[in-house]
């Protein structure tokens, strides 16, 4: 029934089932299997699945015409459902690497430590290993009453990320004087910073934080958008020149009086206190813009450690596309704004274009300079976040659909509503550990 397929460039070419068989066999060989008979069986099951999937299309046009991506998706699905998880893992990684080649990016085999491909590979490998690299597979954990297992798997992964980072920092403590924790909004920098600090306390090290918010310029100097919304996300909102000067003086052993920013008045007034590093103290800079050029300029590199935190999800949604990291963080921010700041989700999503614009210009682009990257994504959080924000989306969509100035917010809202709609249900918050990074957004048990 399937005679032709659609290539990625739009060309329609003859379909050859043997190519599926060959690809499956290659993946099997990569994990020690060499049964061509099984590879042939899988290829036939893939064709059977596609024919069932496209039966309605055949009735309309007289032909089944799947795309290359749809064929490859069917291979992944069939391998996993037939119990060939290790072969599926090899096939998915092979497919992922070839996608990087097509985009002329570094492949996983030749990844550079200065860019996140290796971290992406680790996240993808982990999600494939535990069979939640696709949203329908993730749903199984909820449908099969295995949500607590998913929580444990997710939290263990994040703990391993922290452990690796702490170990690297411990190896540099003799010279280290400042640790910068950077990353985009709602990536979990606060919890990550606290947990790293706890890990290093055993070595007699004390984190001395400098509150970057105290270096905001007076509000009257901030630009506003058409809705009167102030952009606090851009580095230009901060007096980075003064902050850089204070950092240099502090790590050189000089006591420094930190300014105090009054958010109610929108201006700097007085002092927030004095910072003076002891012999075993390390200055902590926790800021979206911690990697901004000029902030650490002139400092000896062996005295600085830079950490970048991001929600490096590698799970495909129902549309076959990877869930966007920014969408995960947007949902986290919606929950936190509602929980702690009395901002409704519509306000948050309307403001997100400013957050995202700043991220792309000033934060994400500097990821390559980070020495340590920590993946803060917890797969189970999608079910918890759904329980907090799903109810708001019908109203959000209605409010945005007739607003010509809210195109960006409308597109994001539609994408998030689709993602949440593809989830099988909501997760029980009571099983979220009290020290989980997710508590940074949903609050404690008693809140």
Beta strands, then each sheet from edge to edge (+ up, - down):
strand 1: 4-6
strand 2: 12-14
strand 3: 178-182
strand 4: 206-210
strand 5: 256-262
strand 6: 267-275
strand 7: 281-286
strand 8: 304-310
strand 9: 372-375
sheet 1: 1+ 2-
sheet 2: 4+ 7+ 3+ 8+ 9+
sheet 3: 5+ 6-
end
